[in-house]
Amino acid sequence: MKTRQVKIERKRSKRINRKAKQMVGRQTHVFQQGNNKGYDVEMIRDFLDQLLLEIRVQHHENLKCISELKKHENLKDLSEKLDKDVSPALVRELQTYLRKYQTQLICGDSIDGDNATKEEIQFATENYLKFMTSKRDEQIGHLEALQELVDESLVCAKVPLGKTREGHLCSPTRVFNVRNWIDLVNQQGENHAV
């Protein structure tokens, strides 16, 4: 029991002692967050990576299903064929997250064909898959477009807010040099700078 208590205390103390250094001119300011608040950056990164991976897998499966739908009379046969066609590399990558967090982040789809003819089931399934494929494609684009912002946010989330020992307020800051910026604008043309 004591061993477990010590490990928990060590983990807590690591979180409490989050430190960052900030250079102001030639002077280095060291600051520390004096509480246990802060985001678990690794978990956020894993969540977003797993989400994007699951959406890509489902998008890929939907595309395959649409192309194979007309070839198969029985939807059960199609489902079994598609399960065998999933990339082993994608499955291994996804299983890493599933083992670590034991959760799935997007819903799977299931067909309820009660009170519908075979033709209606075929039509509705194909239509629904096309809709979901388009929707997932758009979502993949949105997540990829946010990647740079997410990377910046996760870097900032590692930096504790607070004051240095000298009393300076500290927060994540991006410093750009005016001279370097002007040179970049002149080098690449004005359209790139805006």
N, C-alpha and C positions, 0 to 999 in steps of 0.2 A: 504493500500500500504506500509506503514512504517513497519508493522508487517512482511510482506513477505521479505522486504529488510533486516531486522534484522536476520531472520532465515537463509537467504542465506549467510550473512556475518558470522554467527556462524558456519555454515557448512564449509565455506572456512577456517575460522581460525582453526578449528579442523584439517583439512588436512595440513595446513601450519605447525602446531605445532607437527609434528610427532617426537617423541623422542624415544631414545633407550639407554639402559645402557649396558656397556661392562665391565666385570671384567678382570683386568690385575693384576695377583698376588692377593694382598689384596686391591688394589686400584680400585675404581669404576670410570669409565669415563662415563659421561652423554653427549650425543650429540643429536643435533636437526637438522632436515632438514629445511633450511630456504626458501623453495619455495613450490609451490603447486603441484610439480611433484610427481609421484609415481603411482603404479598400484592400481586399485580397486580390492583387493584380493578376496573379497566376490563374485564379479561378475565373476572373472576368475574361481573360484571354482564352482559356479553355472553353468557356461557355460560347464565346463568339466563334471560335474555330469549329466547335462541334455543331453549332447551328448552321454555319455555312456548309459544312461537310454533309449534314443530313439533308439540307435543301438540294445540294448538288446531286446526291445519291437519288433522292426522290425524283428530281427533274430527269435524270438519266433513265431511271426505271420507267417513268411515264412515257418518255420518247420511245423507248424500246417496246413498251406495251402497245402504243398506238400503231407502230409499224407491224407488229405481230398479230394484232387483233383480228384482222381480216383473214389470216391464214388458219386460225384455230376455231373450230366449231365450239369446243367446250372451254369455258373460261377457267375451269380448274386446271386443265392441261396447260393453258397459257401461264397461269400463275406458277406452276411447278417448273416450267421451262425458264421463266424469268428469274426465279430463285437461283437456278444453276448458273445463269449468265452474269451474276453480280461479280464485279472485280474483286479478287481476293485481297488486293492491296487496300482498296477502300474499306472492305469489311474489317481487315486488321486495324486500320486507323480508327474506324468507328468503335470497334470493340475496346480499344484503349480508353476512350472516354466513357463508354458504357460500364466498364469495370471500375473505373475511378470514381464516377459520380452516380452510377446506377440509375440513370434517368435518360429518357428520350425527350427531345426538345420539340419535335413536330409530330402531328398526328399522322398515322397511317390511314389509308383509305380502304374501305370495304364496300362491296356491292350488295345492296338489298334488292333482290329481284322479285320480291313477293308481288303477286297480282300483275305481273308484266309478262309480255310475250318475249320470246327469244330475240326477235328483231328489235323490240323496244329496249331490251337490256343492252344489246349490241350498240344501238344508236346512242343511248344515254351514257353508256360507259365511254365510248369514243369521244363524245361531246365533252363530258366531264374531264377526261384526261387531257384533252386539248386546252380546256380552260385552265386547269391546274398547271399544266406545262408552261403556259404563257405567264401565269401568275408567279410561279417559282422562278422563271427566267428573269422577270422584273425584280423580284426580291434579291436574287443573286447579284444583279447589277447594283442595287441600292447598297447592299452590304459591302461590295467591293469598292464602291465610290466613297464609303465612309472609312475605309481602311486607314488612310493617312491621319484623319482626325482621331480615330480610335487609338492608333499608335502614339500620337501626341498626348492624348488623355491618359493613357496608361503610364507614360513616362512621368507626367505631372502627378499622377496619383501616388507615385512612390516618394514624392517630396513632401515632407511635413510642413504645414503652415505654422508660423510662430514668430518668435523674435530671437535674434542672436543674443549672445551674452552682452554684446555692446548696446542692445536695445533696438537694433534695426529690424524693421518688419521684413519678413521673408515669405516669398511665394514663388512658384515656378514662373520664370521669366525668360522670354526669348529676346535676345539683344541683337539688333541688326546695326551694322555699321553703315552710315549714310554714304560714305565715300565708296565702299564696296557695292552698295546697292546701285548707285549712279553708274558706276563702271559696268555692272551687269546689264543695266537697262541700255546703255550705249552699245554694249557688245551684242546683245540679242535683239535689239530693236524695241521700240516703245510698246508694241503689242504684247510682248511677253511679261512686261512689268505690271500691266494693269490687271 
